[in-house]
Amino acid sequence: MTRPITLIFSLVFILFRNISIAQDDLKLSEAKASEKDTQKLTVQSLDGKNQKVYIKPDYPNHILRITCQKDTINIPDYWGVPPNMRLMNINFIKIEYEVRGGSNLGLGNMMVLCVNDNKLYEAMHVLRYVNSELSYAIDSVKYKGHSNYNIKVALNGDNKRNYRLNISIHDVVSSNFQPEANYNYNNQTVLSFDAKRNVFFSVKENIYDNFTVLSLTGSKKHKQQLRGNFPVIILGRETYCFVENGWYELGRNNELRGYTLRR
């Protein structure tokens, strides 16, 4: 009787050891990929100095980390696909990255980044695209639907007094379940540049209200009062507010959800 039990424990030990080795190998492989996919871009800061900006995808921890000489931005809502980045001009970097969505749901965000006084600034940080497909049945009747939202940006101007972001917005919702709610929205908008806050904006609004601030995972929340004048970006159905050096997406019932963690 002792021998079969000993054999079972041995097999279980070997199984868990192999799983642990496989997990360690995966983490090592992801760490190597993180180093390989790290990129360095040189920009001119808004105060006229050359700055090296490092963009590192931390695949094991699902964090996109952006650093310069004396500042770091972490994006924890990042999924393991190499980010797409390029210089828009001598001052701005555009970073496109993927976010974990779900079944039949694709999500991606966009950040426009600049540097001033050795500090990183999120000049814009917004939803770049969302694609979703739905298929379900009610009382044996099949319904299908899809939605697609995406934006494209282009930078104009040659200094912080006349910089503009031209943005095209495409937003489509189509379903045979509620066809009266279908729409096809296409629009162009222009964002101005706030040279003091180093951000782009649609309008500046006086806001005096209470908000619920959600964590990046959505699992925690806290109340916060906003009182003052804030840059706001409006891109079709999406609205964003710049609060305390970061952009927040404005949701229903006065909910704010940020994109980054500072260190």
Long-range contacts (C-beta under 8 A, 24 or more apart in sequence): 27-60, 30-59, 30-60, 30-80, 31-59, 31-60, 33-57, 33-59, 34-58, 34-59, 34-60, 37-82, 39-85, 41-85, 41-87, 41-93, 43-87, 43-90, 43-91, 43-92, 43-93, 43-114, 43-115, 44-90, 44-91, 45-91, 45-114, 45-115, 45-116, 45-117, 45-118, 46-91, 46-114, 46-115, 46-116, 46-160, 46-195, 46-198, 47-116, 47-117, 51-115, 51-118, 53-93, 53-113, 53-115, 53-120, 55-83, 55-85, 55-93, 55-95, 57-82, 57-83, 57-97, 62-100, 64-95, 64-97, 66-95, 66-113, 66-120, 67-120, 68-115, 68-118, 68-119, 68-120, 69-118, 70-118, 70-119, 71-118, 71-119, 71-120, 71-262, 72-120, 72-262, 72-263, 73-120, 73-122, 73-260, 73-261, 73-262, 73-263, 74-260, 74-261, 74-262, 74-263, 75-111, 75-259, 75-260, 75-261, 76-216, 76-217, 76-261, 77-109, 77-216, 77-217, 77-259, 88-112, 88-155, 89-155, 89-158, 91-160, 91-163, 92-123, 92-155, 94-153, 96-128, 101-130, 104-132, 104-133, 104-134, 104-135, 105-130, 105-131, 105-132, 106-130, 106-131, 106-132, 109-259, 110-151, 110-153, 111-259, 112-153, 112-165, 112-200, 114-198, 116-198, 121-197, 121-198, 121-199, 121-245, 122-199, 122-245, 122-246, 122-247, 122-259, 122-260, 123-193, 123-198, 123-199, 123-200, 124-153, 124-165, 124-191, 124-199, 124-200, 124-233, 124-247, 125-240, 125-246, 125-247, 125-259, 125-260, 126-151, 126-233, 126-235, 126-238, 126-240, 126-247, 126-249, 127-151, 127-235, 127-238, 127-249, 134-175, 143-175, 143-176, 143-177, 144-175, 144-176, 145-173, 145-174, 145-175, 145-176, 145-177, 146-172, 146-173, 146-174, 146-175, 147-172, 147-173, 147-174, 148-172, 149-236, 149-237, 149-238, 151-235, 157-193, 160-193, 160-195, 160-198, 161-193, 161-195, 162-193, 163-192, 163-193, 163-200, 164-190, 164-191, 164-192, 164-193, 165-190, 165-191, 165-193, 165-200, 166-190, 167-191, 167-235, 169-235, 169-236, 171-236, 171-237, 185-236, 185-237, 187-236, 189-234, 189-235, 191-233, 194-231, 197-231, 197-242, 199-231, 199-242, 199-247, 200-231, 200-233, 201-231, 201-232, 201-233, 201-242, 202-232, 202-233, 202-234, 202-235, 203-232, 203-234, 204-229, 204-230, 204-231, 204-232, 205-229, 205-230, 205-232, 205-241, 207-241, 209-254, 210-254, 211-254, 211-255, 211-256, 212-253, 212-254, 212-255, 212-256, 213-248, 213-255, 213-256, 213-257, 213-258, 214-251, 214-255, 214-256, 214-257, 216-257, 216-258, 216-259, 216-261, 218-257, 224-256
